[in-house]
Amino acid sequence: MAVNLPSSSLLLPLISLFLIFITINGQHFTIPESTIEEIQQAFAENNLTSTQLVDFYINQIKTLNPLLHSIIEVNPDARDQAKNVDEEKRENQGRRNLGDLHGIPVLLKDTIGTRDKLNTSAGSYALVGSVVARDASVVEKLRKAGAVIMGKASLSEWYKFRSLSRVPNGWCARAGQGVVSSLISCFQFLFSG
């Protein structure tokens, strides 16, 4: 099955979305290309909150996911988690290091178990609504570090384990055909010197 790239009329607006500059508290801060260290610096200087960062990413997902099909679901508690870590930062007032991941939104593959409102389905409708016994070890560590569990990212359904036909890489029932790898190749071609 061939993956259709977005038409050239959609490509330029899509590229411009990745080059967004936002203004927070009068300061210019570029989120899409920021490192965790730069985001933590913006947190420390009160130029950015975890809630603002989560809102930015939710808006990016709403804008881009209909085209990219890369996010299966957004955690309905992501904003509340971000508010909680923002409150922890306010109460802490720099007295102790809260860690590099504190307040940073993360996406998990849809096979990593989370004991919350998110599904863990391997991209299949067959497991929607199933409940895992506990958070996966990596999720426990992320939560302990103060990371915000933003949602579940797409994958090849069942990691293609159950594929009896030639189902394309990146396809799953819950998200459809992901096109991120095709877009990355396109961006590399456009911006290669």
N, C-alpha and C positions, 0 to 999 in steps of 0.2 A: 504494500500500500504506500503510495507516494504521499509525502507531507508537503502541503502547499505553503509556501512562504507568503507573508502578507504582501499585498500589492504595493507597488512603489508609492502610491498615494498615501498608504498607511505607514510606510517605513520612516519617512522623515518625522512625522509627529511622534512616532514611537521612540526614535533616537533622541528627540528633544526631551521626552519625559525622563530619560536617563541622565540628562544633563541639568536637571532642575536645581536651582538655588532657592533655598527658602530663607526667610528672615524670621528670626526668633529673638524677641526682646531687642530689636534694633540691630542685631548682629547677623552678618551673612554667614551661613553655615551650609555646607554641601553634604547632604546625607548620603546620596547614592554611592559616592566613592569614599566615604569615610571609613577609617579603621576603627576597631574597638577602642584603641587608645585615644583617638581623636574624639570619639563619642564620649568617652569617660571624661576627657578634658572639658568638653562642652557641658557635661553634667556638673562638673566641679565649679565651673565659672558661671553656673546658673543661666547658661544660654540655651539649654535644652533640658527637658524632663523626659523620663521614660514614657510618660503618657503621651507627650507630643510625638515622640519617636514611633510609638505603637500606632497612633492615629495616622501618621504619615504613611507607614507601611500598609495599614488597612486600606487607605485611599489608593495606594499604588496597586494593591491586589485587586481592588474593585475596578480599577482602570485597565490593568494589563491582563488579568487572568482570563477574561473572555477570549482573548487572542492567544495567550500562551498555554492555558490549561495546566499550569504548574502547581497550583495550590488546590488540594482536595477540600479542605475546610479550614476556616479561621476559628480559633478558640474563642467562644463567646465570653470567656473570663479573662481574656488577654488585657483588656483595658483595666479591669479591677486589679489584676496582678501588677500592672504598671503603676497604678495609683498607690498600691501598697509599698512597692519599692521606693517610690518617690517620697512617701511618708517616712520610711526607714532612713532615707538620705537626710531628710529635714531634721529628724530626731538625732541622728548621728553627728551632724555638723562637723564632719571631718575628724572626729575623735579617733576613729579606727578605720583602717582600710576595709571596705566592704567587698573588695574583690573585683577583678576585671570584668566579670560577666554580670555583675549586679546591675539590673535594669536593662540589660541587652535582650532584645527580642530574638528568639531562635525558632526555626522551623524544624520539625522532625519528619523523617520519612514515615509513611503510613503503616510501617511494620513495627515501629517502636511503641511499645505499650505505655499508655498514660491512663492513670486512674482518675479521670475527670470527665468532663462533658464531651471530650473528643472521642471519635471512633478510632479504633485500630483495626483496619480492614484489609490491608495489603492491596488496596485499590479496588476491592471487589464488593459488590452489594451483598454478597453472601454473609459477610461478617458485620455489616452495619447493625448497630444496636447491641452487639456482644459486649460483655464487660470483662476487662482484664482483672486479674487478681490483685495486681499492685503495679506501681510505676516500674518501668524498666530501670535497671541500675543507673544508666546514663541519665535518665530523667530525674531520678532522686538527686544525683550530683548536680545537675543543672539547677534544680529548684533550690537546693541548699546554697548554691552560689548566687542566688538571686536573679537568675535568668528568667525572662518572661517567655512562657511557652506560647508562641504565637499561633501555631496551627500545625497542620499536617501537609507535607509536600507530596506531590504525585510520584509515581514510579511505574515501571512496567508491572501490570497486574500479576500478583503472586510471584514477582521477580521472574516472570515468564516460565515458572516451574510447571504450571499446568497447561501451557500452551501446546495444543496438539496441531495447530496450524501455524501459518506464518504471520502471527500477530506482530505488528511493528514495535520496535523498542519505544518505550515512553507512552504506550497506550494502556489505559485502564478504564474500566467501566465507569468509575466515579468521576473522573476528570476528563476523559476523552484523550485525544492524541496530543501529547505535549510537544511544543515546538521550540523549546528553549535552546536545545543543542543546535538546531538549524539556524536560529537567530544569532547565536554566538558565532557560528561560522560566518554568517553574513556580516556581522559587525567586524570580525577580524579581517575579512576581505576589504570592507569599506575603509577601515582605518589603518590598514597596513601601508607602510611607506615604501 
